[in-house]
Amino acid sequence: MRLFELWMASAQLRSRRRAGFVSLVSLLSMLGVAVAVALLVVVLSVMNGFDQVVRERILSVVAHGSFHGSAGQLARWRELRDAALAHPKVESAAPYIEGQGVLSAKDAVAGAQLLGFDPREPAFRALDGLAGADARELLASGSWRIVLGSVLAERLGVGAGDEVLLMMAQGWSTPAGMAPRMRRLEVAGVFHAGMNDFDRSLAWVHYEDARRLFGLGGDASGLRVMLADPWQVESVLPEIAGERADQLFVRYWVWEHANFFYSIAMTKRVTLIILTILAAIAAFNIVSSLVMIVREKTPDIGILRTLGATPGSVMAVFACHGGLAGILGVALGLAVGLPLAIWAGPLTSAVEQLLETTLVSPGYRLDEMPSRIVIPEVLIVCATALLLSLAATFYPALRAARTDPALATRLD
């Protein structure tokens, strides 16, 4: 492509003698591309930010991977922990106890998932700070204290210093039959994980207290394993299990929340398809504007052909016209979309205050709308918009190239 075609296309864009309606259609097609690009950048950035925040919150509570025994008890956890700590990709490993119970306080009753752990273990370091204090200050062996999720504590109507009654399915054998196992616990604090699934049902107790409550003796429910890179857990844990793999159940954090991440990925994919269709519609508006320009400029095209311009040269002029319109639309879309993506959080908070409503689901307890700009995705959005703009020029440019110079310059 020579500079002549590029100069002709830019001159056509700058022309003020063009019919008003044609100019309006060209402007609207350019603005359509800009709006589509801006929407794609903002929506993808918000969804990436949401995905990152939720993943971080999940990993702050759950294990990267864990081992469990066949009957819900893991007797040889010490041997397994030594094997895990010997692996170069493992940061920490520690036993824990989990079980279900019913908590009651005042006139409220709620089911709870109990997690018993030793807060001094590095494997549970991620839990520090969720309750506003070090877990080692809240839980101690023999203290019979419990830390409740924020939603669970709200449902029970309790706070730090109150007491709750814990009832478990495992009962005591008495002469009168089986009696439910119960224990009064002091609420040491309330943690906030930012995920409704955790905050409404999870409760912490010390490992030794949980061991006594569930009568496990020296056994544990499972072994929590934390890695330097959580994404490698599916390859590392089988290596740790080795020959013991047939006797163990293995859980991965990705599998436990697979449906959640799959729903995010599907939502992102569907949104991307819808917005890409919007970008295609905006880009193909260029077709209508170029067709009208070709009809308007038919005598000029005939003169160019008479002066020696080839069909390829004429076709390149109109292809450049559509390409420049696409480039300007993409540039304008980035100029609007990137600042909106960067300031999505504060802008959303301002809109919520102005409208006195909540735009983000309260179940995630987000302080503001998260946003994370992924440069490769932005480049793909720009490239897609430009390709669609160039594709839209094919038919009008081909029609202009086939113009007969004799008929185009004929005087009626």
N, C-alpha and C positions, 0 to 999 in steps of 0.2 A: 504494500500500500504506500503510495507516494504522498508527499505533503500537500499536493494539489487537492486530492480528495478530502483530506482532513480539513484543509482550509475552507473548501466549499461547504462541508458539513457544518463547521463552526459558524460560518457566515450565515447559513440558513437558520441556525438557532438564534443568532443575534439580530436577524432581520426584523425590522419594525413595519415592513410593508405587507406582511402576511395578513390574511384575513383574520378578523378577530376571533371567529369561532374556531378556526384551525389552531390559532395560538392558544386558546383556552383548552382545547383537547390535549395539545402537547404538554401544557403546564400541568393539567390534571393527571396525565399519564406519568409524568415525572414525580409529582407529589404522591401518587399511588405507590410507586416503587419506594419512595422515601418512607412512607408510613409503614409499608410491609417490612422493610429492613429494620426500622426502629422497633416495631412490635416484636420481631423475631429476636433481636438483641436483648430487649428488656425481659421478655418472657423466659427465654432460655437462661439468662443470668439469674433470675429469681428462682427458677426451678433447680438450677445447679446449687444455688445458695441454700435452698431448703433441703436438698438432698444431703449436702455437706453437714448442715447443722444437726439434722436428725441422725445421721450416721455417727457424729461425734457424741451425741447424747446417748445413743444406744451403747456405744463402746465405753462410755463412762460408767455404765452399770453392769452390762453382761460381760462374760468372759469371751476372749477371742476363740477359745476352744475349751472343751472340758471332757473328762472321762467319767463314766458311770459304770457301776457293777450291774450284773444281770438282774438282781433282785432289789434294786434301788439302794444298795449298800456297796461300798467299795472298801474291801478289807485290806487290800495290798496297796494302798495309796502311797505309803512311804517309799516303797520300791519304785513305783511309777513316778513319784516326784523326783527321785534321784536321777532317773533316766531323762526326765524332762529338763531338769536343770543342767544336765550334761550336754544337752543339744545347743549348738552355738547360736541358733536363732531364737531361743527361748529367753525371755527376760526374767520371768518369775513363775512360780507354781506353788499353789497352796490348797489344802483341803477345805471343803465347806460342807455345810449341812443345809438341806432345804426340805421344806414340808409345808403342808397346808393346815390352817386352823381357822377358828372363828374368834373374832375379837368383839367384846361387848363393853360398852361404857355408857352409864346413864341409861337412856332409853333407846340407844342405837346399837345395831349389830351389823357387822360387815365381815365378809370373808377376807382372808389375807394369805399371801404367799410369804412364808418365813424364810429368811436367808441368814444362816448362822456362819459367821466368819471371825477370824482373828484380825482385828484392825491393824496389828503390828506387821502383818505379812505384806510385802511389797506388791503381791498380786492384787490387793484390794486398795492400792494407793489411789486409784482413780475415783474412789468413793469419797475421799477426803474433800471437804468443802461443800458437798451437796447439801449438807445439813447446816451450813454456816459455821461449822466448827470441825476440828479434827475428830475423826471417828474414834480415835484412841481416848479422847476426853469424854466421849458419850457412853462407850461400851467398855465394860471391864468384866472379867471372869467372876462369877458369883454375885454380880450386882443385880441380876434379874431386871435389867433395863431393856427397853425396846425403842427403836427409832422408826417412826411411821412415815409413809409417803404423805405428801401435803394434801392430796385429795382424800386419802383414807382418813387422815386425822380430822379433816373438815367434816367428813361424813359421820365420824364418831363424836365430834364436838369436843375433842380433847386437845391439849397442848402440853408443853414441857412441864413436868411436875405432877401431872394427873396420873391416874391409875387405870389400867384396862385389864379385863379378865380374858385370858386366853384359854380356849377350849379346843382340844385336838381329837381327831378321830381315834387315835390309839388310846385305848382305855386301860383302867386298872382292873385286875381280877379281884373281886370281893366275894364274900359268902353269899351276897344277894345277887351276884351276877357281875357283869361288866359295868363299870362306872366310868364316865368320861374323865379324861385326864385334864385337869384345869390348873391354872397358875396365874396369880396376880402379878402384873409387871408394871413397872414405873416407866412412863413415857419420858425418855431422856431428851428427845428432840424430834424435829420434823425435817425431813429432807425434801428437796425439790429437784427432780431429775429433768423436768421440762417435757417429759413424755407421759401422756395420760395413762398409758398401759402400766407404767411403773408406779406413778404417783398414787394411783387409786387402789393398788392391791399389794404392793411390796412393803415388807417390814423387816428391819434388821434386828438381830440379837447377837450376843457374843457366841463364839463357837462352842465354848465349854457349856454355856447355859443351854444352847440348842442340843448338844449331845446328851445332856441330862433329860431335857424335855422329851426327846424322841427315843431315849433309851438305846442309843447305838453303841455304847461302850467305847471301844477303840476304833470303831469303823467311822467312815465318812460317807456322805451321800455322793460326793464326786470330788474331782481334782480340777481346780481352775488353772488354766494355762494362759499366760499372757506373752505375746510375741513382740519383737521389735517392729515387724511389719504384719499387721493383722490379715492382709490379703494372702499371705503364704500359709495360713493355718491349715488349709486342706491338704497340703503336701507335707507339712511338718508333723502333725499329730500321728498319721500312720507310721512315720519313721520312729516316733517315740514308742508307740504301742508295740511295734515289732511282732514277735511271736505271740504276744498276749492279745493281739487284735481280736481273735475269736471269742475272747472272754469279756470284752469290753464294749460298751456303747459309747460312741463318740458324737459330740454335738459341736457344730460350728456356728459362729455368730451369723454368718451369711445365710445358713440354712434356717436358723430359728426365725429370721425376719425376712425370709425370701419373698413371701407374698407382698410385704410392705414395699420392698425395693422394686419388685416386679411391677407393682401398681404405679410407682413413681416413674419407672422407665416407660411403661405403656402410656401414661398420661403425657409424658414429654414427647413420645414418638407421635401420638395422635395430634398433639398441639402443633408439633413441627410440620406435620403433613397439612393441617388446616391452614397454617400461616404461609406455608410454601405455595399452596393453591391461591391464597390471597395475593402473594407476590407475583404469581403467574398471571392472574387476572389483571393486576396493575401493569405488568410488563407488556401484556398483549394489547393494552390500550394504545400502546405505541403503534400497533398495526393500523388502527383506525386513523390516527393522526398522520401517519406516513402515506396511507392511501389517499387521503385528502390533499396532502402536499403534492403527491405525484400528479393527481388530476389538475391541481392548480398550476403546477410548474411544467406541464406537458410542453408548451411552446419553448420554454427555456431548455428543457431536455433536448428537444429537437435541434435547437441552435448549437448546443454543446456537441451533439453527434455530428452536425454539419461541419463544425470546426475541427473535428478529428478525434473527439472523445470516443473511446471504445465502450462497448456494452459493460465490460468488466469495470471500467472506470466509473461509469454512471452507477452501477450497482454498489461499488465501494463508497460512493458519496452518501447514499441513503443508508447503507449499513453503518457508516461512521456517525450519521445523524442519530440513529437509534442507539448506537453504543455510547455516544456522548450524553444523550438523555439518560441512559441507564447509569452512567458514571456519576452524573450530577445528582440523580435520585439516591444512589447508594451513599454518596458523600453527605448529602443532607440527612439521610436516615441515620448515619453514624453520628453526625453532629448532634442529633436530637436523642438518639437511643442510648449512646454511651453515658452521657450525664444522667439520664433518667435511671439507667441501671446502677450507676455508682451511688446515686442518692435515693434509691428505691426505699430504703428503710425510713429515713427522715420524712420523705414525701408521704409515705403511707401513714405514718404516725400523725402527720399534720392533717391528712384527709380524714382520718378516724376522729380526731378531735373536732374538726370542723363539722362533720356530719353526725358526730356522737354515735358512732357505730363501730363494729369490729369487722375488719376485713380478713383477718387471719383467724383460723379456727382456735378457740380458746383452749382446746385440748392440748395444744403444743406449747402454750405459755410463752410465745415469742414476744420479746420486748419490741421488736420491729421486724419488718419484712427483710429476710436475709437475701443477699445477692452476691453472686460470684461470677465474674466475667472470665470466660474461657476463650483465650485468643484464637485457638484453632477453630472453634465453633463460629466465632465472629467472621473469620476469614472465609469459612465455608458458606456462611450466609451471604457475604458480599459476592463471592464467586458465583453462587447460584443465581442471585439477582442479575448479575451482569450477563451470564449465559442466557437467561430467559429474555433479557432485553435484546441481546444479539439475535436470538432465535426469532423474536418477533419481527425483526427487520427483513427476514428472508423473502417473504411474499411481496411486500411493497417494492423492495429493491429489485427483485427479479422482474416485476411488472415494469418498473422504470427502465430497466436495461433492455426490455423488448420493445420499447417505444420506437415506432417507425419515424425517422426524421422527416420524411417527405410529408406524411400525414400530420405530424405535430406542428410543422411550420406552415401548413396550408392556410391561406386566408379565406375565411368564409364570407 
